[in-house]
Amino acid sequence: RYEEREDFAVVMQPFFRNTLLPLDSNGKPDLSFFAADCFHFSVRGYAEMAMALWNNMLEPVGEKQTYNNFTHDRSKLKCPNPEKPFLSTLRNSGFRSSDLSLEKTEPSVPYWAVIVAAVAGVLVGSL
């Protein structure tokens, strides 16, 4: 819908597509990423998601990371560089409307698997 416009762009940021439940050093769900209700993110979880979103916005279309590794490492935060001091879009990533198929693709992990894993992790963690 917007790919022909030069003054506006919509770009999907897939950083959460293949993300799995973060685990602690014992291999159990790391509840420090979640609020007391075990559903919403904690400050730490939101910080991780914000960094992943920011990094995705700087990555060229077609090369965006589709997962978050929850390392709590500030050095993984990307910064704009002199060669690309802007947020990546289809147009400035070198794609034209004919170069990229915008058809809906199936995710490599079904959305329901992430939900099941999260619920199971929270249940196991609460036990």
C-alpha positions in Angstrom: 0.0 0.0 0.0 2.8 2.4 0.8 5.7 1.0 -1.1 5.5 3.6 -3.9 5.5 6.6 -1.5 8.7 8.5 -0.8 7.5 10.3 2.3 6.2 7.3 4.3 7.1 3.7 4.9 5.8 0.7 6.9 8.3 -1.9 7.7 7.6 -5.1 9.7 10.1 -5.6 12.5 10.3 -9.4 13.1 12.4 -9.5 16.2 9.8 -11.4 18.2 8.8 -13.9 15.5 11.0 -16.8 16.7 11.7 -15.8 20.3 11.4 -18.5 22.9 10.9 -18.2 26.6 14.2 -17.0 28.3 15.8 -19.5 30.6 18.0 -19.0 33.6 21.3 -20.8 34.3 19.4 -23.9 35.5 17.4 -24.2 32.3 14.2 -23.0 34.0 12.1 -20.1 32.8 13.8 -16.8 33.9 10.9 -15.0 35.6 13.0 -11.8 36.0 11.8 -10.9 32.5 8.2 -11.0 33.6 6.0 -8.9 35.9 4.3 -10.4 39.0 1.3 -11.6 36.8 3.8 -13.8 34.8 2.1 -12.5 31.6 3.4 -8.9 31.0 7.1 -8.1 30.8 9.1 -6.6 33.7 11.3 -3.6 33.3 14.1 -6.0 32.3 11.8 -7.7 29.7 10.7 -4.4 28.2 14.4 -3.3 28.0 15.2 -6.4 26.0 12.3 -5.9 23.7 13.1 -2.3 23.2 16.7 -3.1 22.2 15.6 -5.8 19.8 13.1 -3.4 18.2 15.7 -0.7 17.9 18.2 -3.1 16.3 15.6 -4.4 13.9 14.8 -0.8 12.8 18.5 -0.3 11.9 18.9 -3.7 10.1 18.2 -3.7 6.3 15.0 -5.4 5.1 15.8 -9.0 4.3 18.5 -9.2 7.0 16.5 -8.5 10.1 16.9 -10.7 13.2 13.8 -12.7 13.9 14.5 -13.6 17.5 15.6 -12.1 20.8 18.3 -14.0 22.7 17.6 -12.3 26.1 21.3 -11.9 27.0 20.8 -8.7 29.0 23.9 -7.4 27.3 23.9 -3.6 26.4 26.8 -4.1 24.0 24.4 -5.8 21.5 22.7 -2.5 21.0 23.3 -1.2 17.4 24.0 2.4 16.5 23.5 4.2 13.2 26.8 4.5 11.3 28.0 7.2 8.8 27.2 5.0 5.8 23.6 4.3 7.0 22.5 7.0 9.4 18.8 6.2 9.0 16.1 3.6 9.8 16.0 0.8 7.2 13.0 0.7 4.8 12.4 -1.3 1.6 13.5 1.6 -0.5 16.8 2.4 1.3 17.6 -1.3 1.7 17.9 -1.6 -2.1 14.6 -3.2 -2.8 12.1 -2.1 -5.4 8.5 -3.3 -5.4 9.3 -5.9 -8.1 12.4 -7.2 -6.2 10.6 -8.3 -3.1 7.7 -10.6 -2.8 5.3 -9.2 -0.3 3.2 -12.3 -0.1 2.3 -13.6 3.3 4.8 -16.2 4.4 4.4 -18.9 7.0 6.5 -18.3 10.2 9.1 -21.0 10.9 7.5 -21.4 14.4 3.7 -21.4 14.6 2.4 -18.6 16.8 0.5 -21.1 19.0 3.8 -22.9 19.8 5.2 -19.8 21.4 2.0 -19.3 23.5 2.1 -23.0 24.6 5.8 -22.7 25.5 5.2 -19.5 27.4 2.3 -20.9 29.4 4.0 -24.2 30.1 7.1 -22.3 31.2 5.2 -20.2 33.6 3.3 -23.2 35.0 6.6 -25.2 35.4 8.2 -22.1 36.9 5.4 -21.6 39.4 5.6 -25.2 40.5 
